[in-house]
Amino acid sequence: MPESIPDFDLYDALGVSVDADAIAIRAAHREAVRRAHPDAAPDTTTDDAEAKRLNVARDWLVDPARRARYDESRGLVAWTPDVGSTSEEAAAPPDAADGIGDRLGRREAIGCLEVGWWLLLILAAALIFGTLLLLVAEH
């Protein structure tokens, strides 16, 4: 039995436009959860139902198959991921949202880390070589 389509406006719940991509949807979800959190705004009366609605909206809108089903049920123009990207790329979470991956592409980030390991190896070799020279010079 297929999953039932949510009966509330997913785009409105997150405050995003119908053509928002997965990255914008995730950012809007984080911001909405942050605003609704009792620690951030103790005077709000946000309940678990609202948090669940925000999570449902995010889950449906970042999954290309669910999103297309939802849009079709609402009579909206069917959403498609950006041209040239796969549905996995469009729905994939930003893995390194707070690390090097957000400033560089994945390939560049890996290359940067590889250079770092090489530099560490060279430094360790120089330290060992210097220690050996000191030991030999003492004798």
C-alpha positions in Angstrom: 0.0 0.0 0.0 1.5 3.3 -1.0 2.3 5.9 1.6 -0.4 8.6 2.0 0.3 12.0 0.8 0.5 14.7 3.5 -2.7 16.8 3.7 -0.9 20.1 4.4 1.2 22.4 2.2 4.8 21.2 2.4 6.2 24.2 0.7 4.4 26.6 3.0 5.4 24.6 6.1 9.1 25.2 5.3 8.6 28.6 3.7 10.2 27.6 0.3 9.1 28.1 -3.2 7.9 25.3 -5.5 11.1 25.2 -7.4 13.5 25.1 -4.4 16.3 22.6 -4.6 17.2 20.0 -2.0 19.9 22.2 -0.5 17.5 25.2 0.0 14.9 22.8 1.5 17.3 21.4 4.0 18.5 24.9 4.9 14.9 26.1 5.3 14.1 23.1 7.5 17.1 23.7 9.8 16.1 27.4 10.1 12.4 26.5 10.8 13.4 23.9 13.4 15.9 26.4 15.0 13.2 29.1 15.2 10.6 26.7 16.7 12.9 25.1 19.2 12.0 25.9 22.8 15.6 26.8 23.8 15.8 29.4 21.0 12.4 30.9 21.6 11.1 30.0 25.1 8.0 32.0 24.7 6.7 30.0 21.7 4.4 27.1 22.3 5.8 24.8 19.6 4.7 21.2 20.1 5.9 17.9 18.8 3.3 17.9 16.1 4.8 21.0 14.5 8.3 19.5 14.6 6.9 16.3 13.0 5.2 18.4 10.3 8.6 20.1 9.5 10.3 16.8 9.3 7.6 15.3 7.1 7.8 18.4 4.8 11.6 18.0 4.5 11.5 14.2 3.9 8.9 14.5 1.2 10.5 17.5 -0.6 14.1 16.2 -0.7 13.0 12.7 -2.1 12.5 13.2 -5.8 9.9 10.4 -6.2 7.9 11.6 -3.2 8.1 15.2 -4.3 6.9 14.4 -7.8 4.0 12.4 -6.3 3.1 15.3 -4.0 3.4 17.9 -6.8 1.2 15.8 -9.1 -1.5 15.4 -6.3 -1.5 19.2 -5.8 -1.8 19.9 -9.5 1.6 21.6 -9.5 4.1 21.3 -12.4 6.1 18.2 -11.8 9.4 19.1 -10.2 12.6 17.7 -11.7 16.1 17.9 -10.4 18.6 20.3 -12.1 19.7 19.2 -15.6 22.8 17.2 -15.5 22.4 16.0 -11.9 21.1 12.6 -10.8 18.3 12.2 -8.3 20.8 11.0 -5.8 22.9 14.2 -6.2 19.8 16.4 -5.8 18.6 14.5 -2.7 22.0 13.9 -1.1 22.7 15.8 2.1 25.6 18.1 2.2 28.1 15.7 3.9 30.5 18.2 5.3 28.3 21.1 6.1 30.7 22.5 8.7 34.0 21.2 7.2 36.3 21.6 4.2 33.7 20.1 1.9 31.5 23.1 2.0 34.2 25.4 0.7 35.6 23.0 -1.9 34.1 20.3 -4.1 34.5 16.7 -2.9 37.4 16.0 -5.3 39.3 19.1 -4.3 38.7 18.4 -0.6 40.1 14.8 -0.9 43.1 16.2 -2.8 43.7 18.7 -0.1 43.6 16.0 2.5 46.0 13.9 0.5 48.5 16.8 0.3 48.2 17.2 4.1 49.0 13.5 4.7 52.1 13.8 2.4 53.3 16.9 4.2 52.9 15.1 7.6 54.8 12.1 6.2 57.7 14.4 5.0 57.8 16.2 8.3 58.0 12.9 10.2 60.8 11.6 7.9 62.7 14.9 8.4 62.4 14.6 12.1 63.6 11.0 12.1 66.5 11.8 9.8 67.5 14.8 12.0 67.4 12.6 15.1 69.6 10.0 13.4 72.1 12.7 12.4 72.3 13.9 16.0 72.9 10.4 17.3 75.6 9.7 14.7 77.3 13.1 15.3 77.5 12.3 19.1 79.5 9.1 18.5 
